[in-house]
Amino acid sequence: MAYKSGFVALVGRPNVGKSTLLNALLGRKVAIATPKPQTTRNRIVGILHRPGAQVVLVDTPGVHRAEHKLGERMNKTARLSAKDADLIWHIIDLSRAPNQEDRWVANMSRESRVPVWLVMNKADLVESVKERWEPYRALMDYQNQFVVSAARETGLSVLVDETLSFMPEGDPYYPPDMVTDQSEDFYIAEVVREQVLELTREEIPYSVAVTVEERTARKPDLTYIRATIFVEREGQKGILIGEGGRMLKEIGRRARGELEAYYGHQVFLDLWVKTRERWRDQDAWLRRLGYEEPER
Ligand SMILES: Nc1nc2c(ncn2[C@@H]2O[C@H](COP(=O)(O)OP(=O)(O)OP(=O)(O)O)[C@@H](O)[C@H]2O)c(=O)[nH]1
């Protein structure tokens, strides 16, 4: 039988569980997932390998009402990923009713002229799935629908099997041992940002960006990493550092734990906090912090 390969865009409003689903399908964490909306800011690729087939899963930022250039880029990233895919999974949260953002996603998916499947997540949180799905099924004409729980890992094998058989014939896009296209530095920065999102509130999670400045193997079993957390205002810097440096220490402690598990050896994580006013609205800073203008 001919080899099958294709791209699937995971689109949806913020917080429906796109990144959690991607990680569950890959059996490995490639995208950070937090209870805060707008966690994912970049297009993240995860590659699913099966005998005779390859599915390239593209996690996208949640579609939302943008208030900054960063937000506009996030929405554009989602739209372009959908347009370029062989299949779109419109992911929704069954525990909540559809809102304007879900309607935008449905319209965007329809306009892309790519086949769209409705993937209804968080089934573990609801009693009657059928009562909840009606308003979602009315959003557009979906070609297929699935009920899953990314957290409990239910309903996933049917979704994967049907997706595999739906993929067009073609050569693999990625080598067989590749699980993601993300760089090591991007992953490290995201692990740090995830802890900032977990530990801070209000506007801070949205005002933060992280870059890795240095990564060196000091010994075969020790990696030194220096990273900077950027915030938009001096006051935010104070909160992030915390009394006696306590907050920053806690962010570092948790991120280091995760990075040590990833590397399988000791990590020395050196964290710094800097202020860059209104970086979310400045092209040069967005570029420098890894939020490129999506092409086209
Ligand atoms: N109960 C339950 N919670 C889930 C499920 N899937 C995801 N979550 C939770 O929902 C929250 C959001 O998950 P994410 O994976 O970050 O959502 P996302 O759609 O990628 O979010 P954005 O990056 O904001 O677009 C997290 O707290 C997850 O743990 C699920 O199947 N059941």
The ligand as an SDF file (V2000), in Angstrom:
LIG
                    3D

 32 34  0  0  0  0  0  0  0  0999 V2000
  -10.9810   17.9920   32.5280 N   0  0  0  0  0  0  0  0  0  0  0  0
  -10.2690   18.1460   31.4210 C   0  0  0  0  0  0  0  0  0  0  0  0
   -9.3930   19.1680   31.3310 N   0  0  0  0  0  0  0  0  0  0  0  0
   -8.6930   19.2980   30.1920 C   0  0  0  0  0  0  0  0  0  0  0  0
   -8.8130   18.4010   29.1000 C   0  0  0  0  0  0  0  0  0  0  0  0
   -7.9870   18.7950   28.1200 N   0  0  0  0  0  0  0  0  0  0  0  0
   -7.3580   19.9100   28.5640 C   0  0  0  0  0  0  0  0  0  0  0  0
   -7.7610   20.2230   29.8170 N   0  0  0  0  0  0  0  0  0  0  0  0
   -7.3150   21.3540   30.6500 C   0  0  0  0  0  0  0  0  0  0  0  0
   -7.7060   22.5690   30.0140 O   0  0  0  0  0  0  0  0  0  0  0  0
   -6.7360   23.5910   30.2200 C   0  0  0  0  0  0  0  0  0  0  0  0
   -6.3040   24.1830   28.8910 C   0  0  0  0  0  0  0  0  0  0  0  0
   -5.5740   23.2160   28.1640 O   0  0  0  0  0  0  0  0  0  0  0  0
   -4.5540   23.5950   26.9980 P   0  0  0  0  0  0  0  0  0  0  0  0
   -4.1230   22.3210   26.3950 O   0  0  0  0  0  0  0  0  0  0  0  0
   -3.5470   24.5690   27.5010 O   0  0  0  0  0  0  0  0  0  0  0  0
   -5.5530   24.3800   26.0190 O   0  0  0  0  0  0  0  0  0  0  0  0
   -5.2360   25.1010   24.6310 P   0  0  0  0  0  0  0  0  0  0  0  0
   -6.4670   24.9730   23.8080 O   0  0  0  0  0  0  0  0  0  0  0  0
   -3.9520   24.6060   24.0640 O   0  0  0  0  0  0  0  0  0  0  0  0
   -5.0740   26.6030   25.1200 O   0  0  0  0  0  0  0  0  0  0  0  0
   -4.4230   27.9140   24.3840 P   0  0  0  0  0  0  0  0  0  0  0  0
   -2.9670   27.7020   24.3630 O   0  0  0  0  0  0  0  0  0  0  0  0
   -4.8440   28.9970   25.3150 O   0  0  0  0  0  0  0  0  0  0  0  0
   -5.0510   28.0540   23.0540 O   0  0  0  0  0  0  0  0  0  0  0  0
   -5.5990   22.9420   31.0090 C   0  0  0  0  0  0  0  0  0  0  0  0
   -5.7610   23.2530   32.3770 O   0  0  0  0  0  0  0  0  0  0  0  0
   -5.7950   21.4560   30.7500 C   0  0  0  0  0  0  0  0  0  0  0  0
   -5.3240   20.6500   31.8060 O   0  0  0  0  0  0  0  0  0  0  0  0
   -9.7610   17.3000   29.2380 C   0  0  0  0  0  0  0  0  0  0  0  0
   -9.9520   16.4510   28.3730 O   0  0  0  0  0  0  0  0  0  0  0  0
  -10.4450   17.2560   30.4130 N   0  0  0  0  0  0  0  0  0  0  0  0
  1  2  1  0
  2  3  2  0
  2 32  1  0
  3  4  1  0
  4  5  2  0
  4  8  1  0
  5  6  1  0
  5 30  1  0
  6  7  2  0
  7  8  1  0
  8  9  1  0
  9 10  1  0
  9 28  1  0
 10 11  1  0
 11 12  1  0
 11 26  1  0
 12 13  1  0
 13 14  1  0
 14 15  2  0
 14 16  1  0
 14 17  1  0
 17 18  1  0
 18 19  2  0
 18 20  1  0
 18 21  1  0
 21 22  1  0
 22 23  2  0
 22 24  1  0
 22 25  1  0
 26 27  1  0
 26 28  1  0
 28 29  1  0
 30 31  2  0
 30 32  1  0
M  END
$$$$
